Amino acid sequence: MTGPIPSYRAFRSRHGAQRAQRRRLAAPGLASAGFLERQMILGNRLRLEGWAIADAVSVVDAEGAELARTAPLLPRPDVRRQIGGKADGYGFAVVVPADAAAAIVLHRGGAAIRTPLAQGGCVAGLKAEAALLRDYLRSAAAAAPDLTRWLVARDPAARHRLQSRFGTQEEAVPLLCPDALAGQGWPAGIAPDPVTIILPVYQGHDLLDGVLARVAEHTDLPWHLVVLDDASPDPRILPLLHRWRARLGEGRMTLIANPQNLGFVGSVNRGLQVAAARGGDVVLLNADAFVPAGWASRLLAPLRAGRDVASVTPMSNEAEIANVPVICVPSAMQPGEADRLDAMAAGWNGPGAVAAAPTGVGFCMALCARALAQVPQFDPVFGLGYGEEVDWCQRTAAAGWRHLLTAGLFVEHRGGQSFGAAAKAERIAANGRIISARYPRFDAEVAGFIAADPLRTQRLALGLALAQMRAAGRGERLPVLIGHAWSGGARIYLDQRIAQALEAAGGAAVLRAMPHGAWQVELHTPAGITQGCIESADDILRLWPGAAGLHVVYSCAVGTPEPLEVPRLLLSLADRPDSRLEVTFNDFYPISPSYTLVGSDGAFRGVPGPDDPDPAHVFAQPGGAAIPLRDWRAAWDGAIARADQLTAFSPSSARIIAEAWPAARSRIVVRPHSLPALVPRLTPAAGGDTPVIGVLGNLNAPKGAAVIADLSAHLARSGEGRIVLLGALDDAYRLAPPSAVAGPYTMEDLPELVRRHGIDRWFFPSVWPETFSFVIHEMLLTGLPVASFDLGGQADAVRQAIAQGAGSARLLPLPPGPIDIPALARTLTGAPR
């Protein structure tokens, strides 16, 4: 286990040596168009970070050759608020060779302005090192209250905040922006000009009636439909299209029957010729795309509101970078789902619902007439289709045009229907090679868009609504699991509940309380995970206003600096219609900030009363304010009273919960965990004259780190035996040789580790009443002798093993005061019973 504060060397290796800090950036038409905020040397690479009001950001060498280019799409809500923008996509980050970069270039409206980068050299390097050291010392000074809390009270929440401050936790996912769901609408004055809809057809008979009916019923602008049958072999296709032509009339529909198959691109180009003669903007619509009510005005509004917008693509279930719920992962729709999602999307329609993208997606793509005048046709080299719209978007982008996605519209796409899934995969691969050869930066631009995902908020909101629908369709409530950002038993349990939810309900929402105060919102579905961070618990229901039919499960929220938000959030979610609340006790955090119930002296002395004066049961907030235990318990009383079920994982835990909340006794259910992996049966290592005591797991103070440290010191003096820890030991403790920490283990490795180290017995040294403990069950299942202190879930497990015939398992009394280490050593090293 790492220490709470890293060394400067570790800090430097993680954060890099920074060169010059904040530099103003200029762009065409703007004296101040952003800032270069950080330049970091990472080995022989240079990472540049900042924000810009620009179409693209590039880095060039001294000769002007471009080293890298990116779009400023990373979420920066602080910039949006500062400049009054409508979306969050202003941030950029780019990595280039450190010895080659000479200038950063902002591209806007077809022009470019260079800003020289800080030069290297010895003086610059020393300044960079000094700046990094200053940052380290400043962070250390700001961390002093939490460091004191950790050193004095061994508060694990304070430790977690320290690790977060110094960047030793996992990087946070991008921030969500609930304001993007406000739906400002488009400015008045956008003309409802006619649009030509081009619909290429090849096979797909069973879908055509539905596709055409939706175009006829749901198009809310003056429209003309150009349908091109590409010599479909199915004899039913052309008569069906003639019937629609007769129904709609000559003024509404043009039908073109290719005498021979031209391929998708050939058909589209014939349609574009017809559209050009008619004039006006165009929509390219696949014959397997089902448009919703009022779709056309929402798709065309971004195109007509922006003078440089060449294309607009809606969100969909199968449209690559516009996919819901997981970007670039297709997901089939059930009847009615797409229309319900579009009803949500329509409420967001406006400038805040659009984002610049490296390409449009041709299944349903609005094309600007003025852009088509410059690039009037798709390239025939793409033949039967796939990649042709990317090529067109790249050619128009080179002429200064932009391409947008809009989350103000959702269109169902039953992809692959026109051409078949196998054929689609083959064409994507072949045409992708053409795109990569023509536009070497395109793949990186797409990767950057996917990483930034400027429509992440809307994508996640639509995904949550979809998951809720699908759970209801199975007769289930959608599980909403509240967890933390740590590893350990609670994380294992959370992962198990997620797997169960995917099986039963088809999905799960996870809300993780993060150590920096935000909440990480995750949607888990069979398609994958969509996630983002949100600044406060109050914003979660802004993201999900239609939440209903939920199964809210509290797992663990240790580590959040705003702990009283947790019970309030539980009540807010549980109060949604037809919802249920379950509070599980992976630890005792609802009872006390000391989630192990261990006091300042490191001992468990029973369930603390509301007025217990021990400072371990007082929560110290990062700003210095304290939450006394009485206020803590009062905040949780409401959630406990509202809970439909309190889940304990051992009889001991159930008794502790009942002691804290006697009125809830009838709602307590004991449901032991299931182990995540099979445990091998072992035989004691042979050949050693000295007992070897094995200890499993990652040990901190409540888990017995001090006990085995003191025990190892005694064994080093007495020679009675030694300890081998398979796991990690808190940095504050050391084992005296010959005892040793052997590092982490897996179940598969356990037999070999036991043989190699000569382990012939186990000791479980935890001094808090574990709620279950995966480790004690693993020890018992190996068949080796096991000793544990007589408290908590660990004692329940040992008693059950003894009752089932495990004669070599034993319980040791845990005194209220200091542990008699010599007596403990004699007990552990004596001949196993």
C-alpha positions in Angstrom: 0.0 0.0 0.0 1.4 3.3 -1.0 2.0 6.1 1.6 -0.5 9.0 1.8 2.0 11.5 0.2 4.3 10.4 -2.6 8.0 11.3 -2.7 9.0 14.3 -4.9 10.6 11.8 -7.3 7.3 9.9 -7.6 5.4 13.2 -8.0 7.8 14.3 -10.7 7.6 11.1 -12.7 3.8 11.3 -12.7 3.4 15.0 -13.5 6.5 15.8 -15.6 8.7 18.8 -15.5 6.6 21.8 -16.5 8.0 24.5 -18.7 6.4 27.9 -19.0 2.9 28.2 -17.6 -0.1 30.2 -18.9 0.4 31.9 -22.3 -2.2 33.9 -24.1 -3.1 32.5 -27.6 -4.4 34.6 -30.5 -6.6 33.4 -33.4 -7.8 34.9 -36.6 -10.2 37.7 -35.8 -9.6 37.4 -32.0 -6.8 39.0 -30.1 -7.4 36.6 -27.2 -8.7 33.2 -28.3 -7.5 31.0 -25.4 -4.5 30.1 -23.2 -1.8 27.5 -23.3 -2.0 26.6 -19.7 0.7 23.9 -19.3 3.8 22.6 -21.1 5.1 19.4 -19.5 8.2 17.5 -20.4 7.5 13.8 -20.2 10.8 12.1 -21.0 11.5 13.1 -24.6 7.9 14.1 -25.3 6.2 17.5 -24.7 2.5 17.6 -23.6 0.6 20.9 -24.2 -2.7 21.6 -22.5 -5.0 24.6 -22.6 -8.2 25.9 -24.2 -9.0 27.7 -27.4 -11.8 29.3 -29.4 -10.8 27.7 -32.7 -11.7 25.0 -35.2 -8.3 23.2 -34.7 -5.1 23.5 -32.7 -1.8 22.3 -34.3 1.9 22.2 -33.3 4.6 22.9 -35.8 8.4 22.7 -35.9 10.8 25.5 -36.7 10.3 24.9 -40.4 6.5 25.1 -40.2 6.0 21.4 -40.6 2.9 20.1 -38.7 3.8 17.7 -35.9 0.2 17.2 -34.6 -3.3 18.6 -34.9 -6.3 18.2 -32.7 -9.7 19.8 -32.2 -10.4 21.7 -29.0 -13.2 19.4 -27.8 -12.3 18.5 -24.2 -15.0 19.6 -21.7 -14.2 23.0 -20.0 -17.3 24.2 -18.2 -15.1 26.9 -16.5 -14.3 28.4 -19.9 -17.9 28.1 -21.0 -19.0 30.1 -17.9 -16.2 32.6 -18.4 -17.0 33.4 -22.0 -20.7 32.8 -22.0 -20.5 29.9 -24.4 -23.2 27.4 -25.1 -21.1 24.1 -24.9 -18.2 22.8 -22.9 -15.8 21.8 -25.8 -12.9 24.2 -25.6 -10.1 22.2 -24.1 -7.2 20.6 -25.9 -4.2 18.3 -25.1 -1.6 17.3 -27.5 1.8 15.4 -27.2 4.7 16.0 -29.6 8.5 15.4 -29.7 10.0 17.8 -27.1 13.0 18.8 -29.2 11.0 19.6 -32.3 8.0 21.7 -31.2 8.5 25.4 -32.0 5.0 27.0 -32.1 1.3 26.3 -31.4 -1.1 27.3 -34.2 -4.8 28.2 -33.8 -6.9 27.6 -37.0 -10.2 29.5 -37.3 -12.3 30.2 -40.4 -9.6 29.0 -42.8 -6.8 31.2 -41.4 -4.1 30.5 -38.8 -2.0 32.4 -36.2 1.2 31.1 -34.6 2.3 31.5 -31.0 5.9 30.6 -30.3 6.5 28.1 -27.5 8.9 28.6 -24.6 12.4 27.6 -25.6 14.3 24.9 -23.9 17.8 24.9 -22.6 19.5 24.7 -19.2 17.8 27.8 -17.7 14.4 26.8 -18.9 14.9 23.3 -17.5 16.0 24.7 -14.1 13.0 27.0 -14.0 10.7 24.1 -14.9 12.1 22.0 -12.2 11.7 24.8 -9.7 8.1 25.3 -10.7 7.4 21.6 -10.3 9.0 21.6 -6.9 7.0 24.6 -5.9 3.8 22.8 -6.9 4.8 19.8 -4.9 5.6 21.9 -1.8 2.4 23.9 -2.2 0.3 20.7 -2.4 2.0 19.4 0.6 1.2 22.5 2.6 -2.4 22.5 1.5 -2.6 18.8 2.5 -1.4 19.4 6.1 -4.9 19.1 7.8 -5.5 15.8 6.1 -2.0 14.6 6.8 -2.4 15.4 10.5 -5.8 13.6 10.5 -4.1 10.5 8.9 -1.1 10.5 11.3 -3.1 11.1 14.4 -6.3 9.2 13.8 -5.4 7.0 10.8 -8.5 8.3 9.1 -8.7 6.4 5.8 -10.9 9.0 4.2 -8.1 11.6 4.9 -5.6 9.3 3.3 -7.7 8.9 0.3 -8.1 12.7 -0.1 -4.3 13.0 0.1 -3.8 10.4 -2.6 -6.3 12.2 -4.7 -4.6 15.6 -4.2 -1.2 14.3 -5.3 -2.6 12.4 -8.3 -2.0 8.9 -7.0 -5.6 7.8 -7.6 -7.0 7.0 -11.0 -7.6 10.0 -13.3 -11.1 11.3 -13.2 -13.4 10.8 -16.2 -14.5 14.0 -18.0 -17.1 16.3 -16.3 -20.7 16.1 -17.3 -22.7 19.3 -17.9 -26.3 19.2 -16.8 -26.8 22.7 -18.2 -26.6 21.2 -21.7 -30.0 19.6 -21.0 -31.7 22.9 -20.5 -32.9 23.1 -24.2 -32.5 26.8 -25.1 -34.1 26.3 -28.6 -32.7 27.8 -31.8 -33.0 31.6 -32.5 -36.1 32.8 -34.3 -35.7 33.6 -37.9 -34.4 30.3 -39.3 -36.3 30.0 -42.5 -38.3 26.8 -43.0 -36.9 26.4 -46.5 -37.7 23.2 -48.5 -35.4 20.2 -48.3 -34.7 17.4 -50.7 -34.5 13.9 -49.1 -32.4 11.4 -51.0 -33.3 7.8 -50.2 -31.2 5.1 -51.9 -32.8 1.7 -51.9 -31.4 -1.8 -52.4 -33.4 -4.7 -51.1 -34.9 -4.3 -47.5 -38.5 -4.8 -48.6 -39.8 -5.4 -45.1 -38.6 -2.1 -43.8 -39.5 0.2 -46.7 -43.2 0.8 -45.9 -42.3 1.9 -42.4 -39.4 4.1 -43.5 -41.5 5.9 -46.2 -44.5 6.2 -43.9 -42.4 8.0 -41.3 -41.0 10.4 -43.9 -44.5 11.2 -45.1 -46.0 11.6 -41.6 -43.1 13.2 -39.6 -41.4 15.6 -41.9 -42.2 19.1 -40.7 -40.5 21.2 -43.5 -41.5 21.5 -47.1 -40.0 18.4 -48.6 -39.4 16.4 -51.8 -38.3 12.8 -51.7 -36.0 11.3 -54.3 -36.0 7.5 -54.1 -33.4 5.6 -56.1 -33.9 1.8 -56.5 -30.4 0.4 -57.3 -31.7 -2.6 -59.4 -32.9 -4.5 -56.3 -33.2 -8.3 -57.1 -36.4 -8.6 -55.0 -39.3 -8.2 -57.5 -41.5 -6.7 -54.7 -39.3 -3.5 -54.3 -40.1 -1.6 -57.5 -43.9 -2.1 -57.3 -43.9 -1.0 -53.7 -42.1 2.2 -54.6 -44.5 2.9 -57.5 -47.4 2.6 -55.1 -45.7 5.2 -52.9 -45.0 7.4 -55.9 -48.7 7.2 -56.8 -49.8 7.9 -53.2 -47.5 10.9 -52.7 -47.7 12.4 -56.2 -45.2 13.8 -58.6 -44.7 17.0 -56.7 -43.7 15.1 -53.6 -41.7 12.1 -54.8 -39.3 11.4 -57.7 -38.7 7.7 -58.3 -35.5 6.7 -60.2 -35.0 3.0 -61.1 -31.4 2.3 -62.0 -31.3 -0.1 -65.1 -28.3 -1.8 -63.5 -26.7 -1.7 -60.1 -24.6 1.4 -59.6 -23.7 0.8 -55.9 -24.7 3.1 -53.1 -22.4 6.0 -54.1 -23.6 5.9 -57.7 -27.2 6.0 -56.6 -26.5 8.9 -54.1 -24.7 10.9 -56.8 -27.7 10.6 -59.1 -29.9 11.8 -56.3 -27.5 14.7 -55.6 -27.8 15.7 -59.3 -31.6 15.9 -58.9 -31.3 17.8 -55.7 -28.9 20.3 -57.2 -31.4 21.0 -60.0 -34.2 21.6 -57.4 -31.9 23.8 -55.2 -31.8 23.9 -51.4 -30.4 21.8 -48.6 -30.3 18.0 -48.8 -30.8 15.1 -46.3 -29.2 11.8 -47.1 -31.4 9.1 -45.5 -30.8 5.4 -45.5 -33.6 3.0 -46.3 -33.3 1.5 -42.8 -33.6 4.8 -40.8 -36.9 5.6 -39.1 -37.3 9.3 -38.5 -39.5 10.6 -35.6 -42.1 13.3 -35.5 -40.7 16.8 -36.2 -37.3 15.5 -37.2 -36.5 17.7 -40.2 -36.5 21.1 -38.6 -34.4 19.8 -35.7 -31.8 18.3 -38.1 -31.7 21.3 -40.4 -31.6 24.0 -37.7 -27.9 23.7 -36.8 -27.1 23.7 -40.5 -29.1 26.9 -41.2 -28.0 28.7 -38.1 -24.3 28.4 -38.8 -22.8 29.9 -42.0 -20.0 27.4 -42.1 -21.8 24.2 -41.2 -21.7 21.6 -44.0 -23.4 18.6 -42.3 -25.5 17.6 -39.3 -26.0 14.1 -38.0 -28.4 13.1 -35.2 -27.9 10.7 -32.3 -28.9 7.1 -33.0 -28.5 3.5 -31.9 -26.3 2.6 -34.8 -24.3 5.6 -36.1 -20.7 5.2 -34.9 -19.7 8.4 -33.0 -23.4 9.3 -32.6 -24.3 6.0 -30.9 -26.4 5.7 -27.7 -25.8 4.4 -25.1 -22.1 3.7 -25.8 -20.1 5.6 -28.4 -19.2 3.5 -31.5 -21.1 0.4 -30.2 -24.4 -0.4 -32.0 -27.4 -1.4 -30.0 -30.7 -2.7 -31.5 -33.9 -0.9 -30.5 -37.1 -2.5 -29.2 -40.5 -1.1 -30.5 -41.3 2.3 -29.2 -37.9 2.9 -27.5 -36.5 5.2 -30.2 -39.5 7.5 -30.2 -39.4 7.8 -26.4 -35.7 8.7 -26.6 -36.4 11.3 -29.3 -39.0 12.9 -27.1 -36.3 13.5 -24.5 -33.8 14.7 -27.2 -36.4 17.2 -28.6 -36.4 18.9 -25.2 -32.7 19.7 -25.6 -32.9 21.0 -29.1 -30.7 24.1 -29.5 -27.1 25.3 -29.6 -26.2 23.5 -26.4 -27.1 20.2 -28.0 -24.6 20.3 -30.9 -20.9 19.5 -31.1 -18.2 19.7 -33.8 -17.2 16.3 -35.1 -14.5 15.1 -37.5 -17.2 13.6 -39.8 -20.9 13.1 -40.2 -22.6 9.7 -40.5 -24.5 9.1 -43.7 -27.4 7.1 -42.4 -29.3 10.4 -41.8 -27.2 13.4 -42.6 -28.2 16.9 -43.5 -26.0 18.5 -46.2 -25.7 22.2 -46.8 -26.5 23.3 -50.4 -23.6 25.8 -50.4 -21.1 23.1 -49.3 -22.5 20.8 -52.0 -21.9 23.6 -54.6 -18.2 23.3 -53.7 -18.1 19.5 -53.4 -21.1 18.3 -55.4 -20.6 14.6 -55.5 -19.4 11.6 -53.4 -16.2 10.0 -54.7 -17.2 6.9 -56.9 -14.1 5.0 -55.6 -16.2 4.1 -52.5 -18.5 2.1 -54.8 -21.0 0.1 -52.9 -20.7 2.4 -49.9 -19.1 3.1 -46.4 -16.6 5.8 -46.0 -17.9 8.1 -48.8 -19.4 10.6 -46.3 -16.1 10.7 -44.4 -14.3 11.5 -47.6 -16.9 14.3 -48.4 -16.6 15.7 -44.9 -12.9 15.8 -45.0 -12.9 17.5 -48.4 -15.3 20.1 -47.3 -13.5 20.6 -44.0 -10.3 21.4 -45.9 -12.4 24.2 -47.6 -13.3 25.6 -44.2 -16.6 23.9 -43.5 -17.6 22.3 -40.1 -19.5 19.1 -39.3 -21.9 18.8 -36.3 -23.6 16.1 -34.3 -26.9 17.1 -32.7 -28.3 15.5 -29.5 -31.5 17.4 -30.2 -32.7 14.5 -32.4 -32.6 10.7 -32.1 -33.2 8.6 -35.2 -33.4 4.8 -35.1 -31.1 3.0 -37.5 -31.4 -0.7 -38.3 -27.9 -0.8 -39.7 -26.7 -3.3 -42.2 -30.3 -4.0 -43.5 -29.6 -2.6 -46.9 -26.4 -4.4 -47.6 -26.0 -7.2 -45.0 -23.7 -7.3 -41.9 -21.0 -9.4 -43.4 -20.8 -7.2 -46.5 -20.8 -4.1 -44.3 -17.7 -5.3 -42.4 -15.8 -6.1 -45.6 -16.5 -2.7 -47.1 -15.7 -0.8 -43.9 -12.3 -2.4 -43.9 -11.5 -1.8 -47.5 -12.8 1.7 -47.6 -11.2 2.5 -44.3 -7.8 1.9 -45.8 -8.6 4.5 -48.5 -9.6 7.0 -45.9 -6.4 6.4 -43.8 -4.2 6.8 -46.9 -5.9 10.1 -47.9 -6.3 11.6 -44.5 -3.6 10.4 -42.1 -4.8 12.5 -39.2 -8.4 11.3 -39.5 -8.1 8.3 -37.2 -6.4 10.5 -34.5 -9.2 13.1 -34.8 -11.8 10.4 -34.3 -9.9 9.0 -31.3 -9.7 12.5 -29.9 -13.4 13.0 -30.3 -14.2 9.7 -28.7 -11.9 10.5 -25.7 -13.4 14.0 -25.3 -17.0 12.9 -26.2 -18.5 16.5 -26.1 -22.0 15.0 -26.2 -21.2 12.7 -23.2 -23.9 14.3 -21.0 -26.7 13.8 -23.5 -25.5 10.3 -24.5 -25.5 9.3 -20.8 -28.9 10.9 -20.1 -30.4 9.0 -23.1 -28.7 5.8 -22.0 -30.1 6.1 -18.5 -33.6 6.5 -19.8 -33.1 3.6 -22.2 -31.8 1.3 -19.4 -34.8 2.3 -17.3 -37.2 1.3 -20.1 -35.5 -2.0 -20.7 -35.5 -2.9 -17.0 -39.2 -2.1 -16.9 -39.8 -4.2 -20.0 -38.3 -7.2 -18.0 -40.5 -6.5 -15.1 -37.6 -5.2 -13.0 -36.5 -2.0 -11.3 -33.3 -0.5 -12.7 -30.6 -1.0 -10.1 -28.8 2.2 -9.0 -25.7 1.3 -7.0 -24.0 3.8 -4.8 -20.3 3.0 -4.3 -16.9 4.4 -3.7 -13.6 4.7 -5.7 -11.6 2.3 -3.6 -10.6 -1.3 -4.2 -11.3 -4.1 -1.6 -14.3 -6.1 -0.5 -16.9 -3.4 -1.2 -15.6 -3.1 -4.8 -15.9 -6.8 -5.2 -19.4 -6.7 -4.0 -20.3 -3.8 -6.2 -18.9 -5.6 -9.2 -21.0 -8.7 -8.3 -24.2 -6.6 -8.0 -23.4 -5.0 -11.4 -23.1 -8.4 -13.0 -26.4 -9.5 -11.4 -28.1 -6.4 -12.6 -27.0 -6.9 -16.2 -28.4 -10.4 -16.1 -31.7 -9.6 -14.4 -32.5 -6.0 -15.5 -30.3 -5.6 -18.6 -28.3 -2.7 -17.1 -27.3 -0.8 -14.0 -26.5 2.8 -13.0 -23.5 3.3 -10.6 -22.9 6.5 -8.7 -19.4 6.6 -7.2 -18.6 9.1 -4.4 -15.2 10.4 -5.5 -12.6 11.7 -3.0 -12.5 15.2 -4.7 -16.2 15.7 -4.0 -17.7 14.9 -7.4 -19.8 11.9 -8.3 -18.8 9.5 -11.1 -22.0 8.5 -12.9 -21.7 5.2 -14.8 -24.2 3.3 -17.0 -23.4 -0.4 -17.4 -25.1 -2.2 -20.3 -24.3 -5.2 -22.4 -22.9 -2.7 -25.0 -20.4 -1.4 -22.5 -19.9 1.5 -20.0 -20.7 5.2 -20.5 -19.5 7.5 -17.7 -18.8 11.0 -16.6 -18.3 13.0 -13.4 -20.9 15.4 -12.0 -20.1 18.1 -9.5 -22.7 17.5 -6.9 -25.3 14.9 -5.9 -28.1 17.5 -6.6 -27.1 17.5 -10.2 -27.7 13.8 -10.6 -31.4 14.1 -10.9 -31.0 17.1 -13.3 -29.2 14.5 -15.5 -32.0 12.0 -15.0 -35.3 14.0 -14.4 -37.5 11.1 -15.5 -36.0 8.6 -13.1 -38.6 6.1 -11.8 -38.9 2.4 -11.0 -35.4 2.3 -9.4 -33.8 -0.2 -7.0 -31.5 2.0 -5.1 -28.7 0.1 -3.4 -26.2 1.8 -1.0 -23.0 -0.2 -1.1 -20.3 2.1 0.3 -19.4 5.8 0.0 -16.3 6.0 2.2 -13.9 8.7 0.9 -16.3 11.5 -0.1 -15.5 14.9 1.5 -19.3 15.6 1.5 -20.6 12.6 3.4 -24.0 14.0 4.3 -24.8 14.3 0.6 -25.0 10.5 0.6 -28.1 9.9 2.7 -29.8 12.9 1.1 -29.1 11.4 -2.4 -30.5 8.0 -1.3 -33.7 9.6 -0.1 -34.0 11.7 -3.3 -33.6 8.6 -5.5 -35.8 6.4 -3.3 -38.6 9.0 -3.5 -38.9 8.5 -7.3 -42.1 6.7 -8.3 -42.2 3.0 -7.7 -38.7 2.9 -6.3 -37.1 0.7 -3.6 -34.2 1.4 -1.2 -31.7 -1.2 0.1 -28.9 -0.2 2.4 -26.1 -2.7 2.6 -23.4 -2.8 5.2 -20.0 -3.6 3.6 -18.7 -1.5 6.5 -20.4 0.6 9.2 -20.1 4.0 7.6 -23.8 4.8 8.2 -23.2 4.3 11.9 -19.9 6.3 12.2 -17.3 8.1 10.2 -15.0 5.5 11.6 -16.4 2.9 9.3 -14.7 0.1 11.1 -16.1 1.4 14.5 -12.5 1.4 15.8 -11.7 4.3 18.2 -8.7 6.6 18.3 -6.8 4.0 20.4 -7.2 1.4 17.6 -9.6 -0.7 19.6 -13.2 -1.7 18.9 -15.3 -0.9 22.0 -18.8 -1.6 20.8 -21.3 0.6 18.9 -20.7 4.2 19.7 -23.6 6.2 21.0 -24.6 9.6 19.4 -22.6 11.5 22.1 -19.5 9.4 22.0 -16.6 11.9 22.5 -13.9 9.9 20.7 -12.6 12.0 17.9 -12.5 9.0 15.6 -16.3 9.3 15.5 -16.2 12.9 14.4 -15.9 13.7 10.7 -13.3 16.4 9.9 -14.2 18.1 6.6 -11.4 19.3 4.4 -12.1 23.0 5.3 -11.8 22.3 9.0 -15.5 22.0 9.9 -16.5 19.0 12.0 -19.6 16.8 11.8 -20.3 15.4 15.3 -21.6 11.8 15.5 -25.1 13.0 16.6 -25.5 15.0 13.4 -24.0 12.2 11.4 -26.4 9.6 12.8 -29.4 12.0 12.4 -28.5 12.4 8.7 -28.6 8.6 8.2 -31.7 8.1 10.3 -34.0 9.1 7.5 -32.4 6.8 5.0 -32.5 3.9 7.4 -36.1 4.6 8.2 -37.0 4.7 4.5 -35.1 1.6 3.5 -37.1 -1.4 2.5 -34.2 -3.7 3.4 -31.0 -3.5 5.4 -28.6 -6.1 4.1 -26.0 -7.5 6.5 -23.4 -10.1 5.4 -22.9 -11.8 8.7 -24.9 -12.4 11.9 -22.5 -10.2 13.9 -23.1 -7.3 11.5 -26.8 -7.8 11.8 -26.6 -7.5 15.6 -24.5 -4.3 15.3 -27.0 -2.7 12.9 -29.9 -3.6 15.2 -28.1 -2.1 18.2 -27.7 1.2 16.3 -31.3 1.2 14.9 -33.5 -1.1 17.0 -36.6 -0.1 15.1 -35.2 -1.4 11.9 -34.6 -4.9 13.3 -37.4 -6.5 11.3 -36.0 -5.2 8.0 -32.5 -6.6 8.5 -31.6 -9.5 6.2 -28.4 -11.6 6.5 -27.1 -12.5 3.1 -23.5 -13.7 3.0 -21.3 -12.7 0.0 -20.4 -15.3 -2.6 -16.6 -15.6 -3.2 -15.4 -14.2 -6.6 -13.0 -17.1 -7.3 -12.6 -20.8 -6.6 -10.2 -21.4 -3.7 -7.7 -24.2 -4.0 -7.5 -26.9 -1.3 -3.9 -26.8 0.1 -1.7 -29.1 2.2 0.8 -27.5 4.7 4.2 -27.0 3.3 6.6 -29.7 4.4 10.2 -29.8 5.5 10.4 -26.6 7.7 11.5 -26.8 11.3 10.1 -23.3 12.1 6.4 -22.5 11.9 5.5 -20.1 9.0 2.4 -18.0 9.7 0.7 -16.9 6.5 -1.3 -13.7 6.4 -3.5 -12.8 3.4 -4.6 -9.4 2.1 -3.8 -5.7 2.3 -3.3 -4.6 5.9 -3.8 -1.2 7.5 -4.3 -0.5 11.2 -7.9 -1.8 11.6 -6.9 -4.9 9.7 -4.1 -5.7 12.1 -1.0 -4.1 10.6 0.3 -3.1 14.1 -0.4 -6.6 15.4 1.7 -8.4 12.8 4.4 -5.7 13.0 4.7 -6.3 16.7 4.4 -10.0 16.3 7.2 -10.1 13.7 9.5 -8.1 16.0 8.9 -10.6 18.8 9.4 -13.6 16.5 12.6 -12.1 15.3 13.9 -12.1 18.9 12.5 -15.4 20.0 13.0 -17.5 16.9 9.7 -19.2 17.4 8.6 -18.7 13.8 8.1 -16.1 11.0 5.4 -14.3 9.1 4.8 -14.2 5.4 2.3 -11.6 4.2 0.8 -12.3 0.8 -0.5 -8.8 0.1 0.6 -5.3 1.1 1.4 -3.6 4.3 0.6 0.0 5.2 3.7 2.1 4.8 3.6 3.2 8.5 4.5 -0.4 9.5 7.4 -2.8 8.9 7.9 -6.5 9.4 11.1 -7.5 11.2 13.2 -10.1 9.3 13.0 -13.0 8.7 9.3 -12.1 8.4 8.5 -10.6 5.0 5.9 -9.0 2.7 5.8 -11.2 -0.4 3.4 -9.0 -2.5 0.0 -9.5 -4.0 -1.5 -12.9 -4.8 -4.1 -14.5 -6.9 -6.0 -17.7 -6.2 -4.2 -19.4 -9.1 -0.9 -18.5 -7.5 -1.7 -19.5 -4.0 -0.6 -23.1 -4.0 2.9 -22.2 -5.4 3.3 -19.3 -3.0 2.4 -21.5 0.0 4.9 -24.1 -1.1 7.6 -21.6 -1.9 7.4 -19.7 1.4 6.7 -22.8 3.5 3.4 -21.5 4.9 1.8 -24.1 7.2 -0.9 -22.1 8.9 -2.9 -18.8 8.6 -3.5 -15.9 10.9 -6.3 -13.3 10.4 -5.1 -10.3 12.5 -8.0 -7.9 11.9 -9.1 -6.0 15.1 -12.4 -4.6 13.8 -15.6 -6.5 13.5 -15.5 -7.3 9.8 -18.9 -7.3 8.1 -17.9 -10.4 6.2 -14.3 -10.7 5.0 -13.5 -12.5 1.8 -10.1 -13.3 3.1 -11.1 -15.3 6.2 -13.3 -17.4 4.0 -10.4 -18.0 1.5 -8.2 -19.0 4.4 -10.7 -21.5 5.7 -11.4 -23.0 2.3 -7.7 -23.8 1.8 -7.9 -26.4 4.6 -4.8 -25.1 6.4 -5.1 -24.2 10.2 -6.7 -20.8 10.7 -6.6 -18.5 13.8 -8.6 -15.3 14.1 -9.7 -12.9 16.9 -13.1 -13.6 18.3 -15.1 -10.7 16.9 -17.2 -9.7 13.9 -17.9 -11.6 10.7 -14.5 -13.3 10.9 -15.5 -15.0 14.1 -18.9 -16.0 12.5 -17.0 -17.6 9.6 -14.6 -19.5 12.0 -17.5 -20.8 14.2 -19.3 -22.0 11.1 -16.2 -23.8 9.9 -15.6 -25.4 13.4 -19.3 -26.5 13.4 -18.7 -28.1 10.0 -15.7 -30.1 11.3 -12.7 -27.8 10.7 -10.9 -28.9 13.9 -7.8 -26.8 13.1 -9.6 -23.5 13.1 -9.5 -21.5 16.3 -10.8 -18.2 17.8 -8.5 -16.1 20.0 -9.8 -13.7 22.6 -9.2 -10.0 21.8 -8.6 -8.1 25.1 -10.0 -4.6 25.5 -6.4 -3.3 26.2 -3.0 -4.1 24.7 -2.5 -7.5 23.1 -0.1 -9.8 24.9 2.2 -10.4 21.9 4.4 -13.2 23.5 1.2 -15.1 24.4 -0.2 -14.6 20.9 3.1 -15.9 19.4 3.0 -19.0 21.6 -0.5 -19.7 20.5 0.1 -19.2 16.8 3.4 -21.1 16.7 2.2 -24.1 18.8 1.3 -27.3 17.2 -2.0 -26.8 15.3 -4.9 -28.6 16.8 
